[in-house]
């Protein structure tokens, strides 16, 4: 009996060669795995997944800054009225206070100051 090229290759084995090989040993018997013992990574990920109920909302509040600016404007207006009716001795002191309030108001009454002093919650 001659051996063909197909029978000689490592892919094909002749039926006689298969019979001659011993059968592989059976793996040792283990207990049947319980579903809780066998954990697949995908199952673990889904078990721990808890969807968020609500989205986080951020609110920017400039109410305190607005109130501060409103108080400065009111103070400026009051000082202006007092300056009109004040005696010359008091006028110099009132004018200094009015200038100070005007400078403070000009520094604070802008968008940059509002953004820096806004409250985020």
C-alpha angles and dihedrals in degrees: 000000000000125000116232125217091253092054090048095056121097092239099059123053123189116243090244091057092052092054092052095057117088117245115258115259116258115250115254113274113257131183114272108265115251115228091244091054094054108069119181114201092236091054092051091051092052092046091057096042112112114177118223112253097208137017120246113252122200119204125197112211120192094168095113092051091047091051091049091051091047090053090050092050091049091049090049091051092048092050090049091053092046090049092056093054100033127112117251092256092057095038093077093053092045091049090053091050091047092051091050092051091046092053092048091049093049090051095048102037098084139089096254092058091047092052093047094050099037118120116231119200 
